[in-house]
C-alpha cells in the first residue's frame, strides 16, 4: 500500500512560492517552465524529492501544485496500474489571463538492466 502524500514548498524563477503535495515513493522532481518576453524559455526545478522510495508507489499517481501569488492551483490523479508513467506535463495559464506556465512532474527513473 502506498504511503500518504507529503507537503513541501518550492519557488520559481521569480521567487514566487508554491506548495506541493506529492507521493514520496513516486515523485522525483517538479520543474516549472515559463516563456520570457524575449520568447526564450526559462526552466527551474521547483521541487526535488531527496527521499528514497521505501515501497511501491501504488496504482494511483496524485500530485497537487498551488501558488496563491500566481493564482495557480491544480491537482492530478492518474491511474497507473502497471507503473509505466514516468513524466506528466501540465500546461497552465494563470487566472486572469496571465502568462502560461508548464509543469513537468517526473516520477522514478527507469530501472537499469
Secondary structure as UniProt FT lines:
FT   STRAND          6..11
FT   TURN            13..14
FT   STRAND          17..22
FT   TURN            24..26
FT   STRAND          29..35
FT   TURN            37..38
FT   STRAND          41..48
FT   STRAND          60..67
FT   TURN            68..71
FT   STRAND          72..79
FT   TURN            81..82
FT   STRAND          87..93
FT   TURN            95..97
FT   STRAND          100..106
//
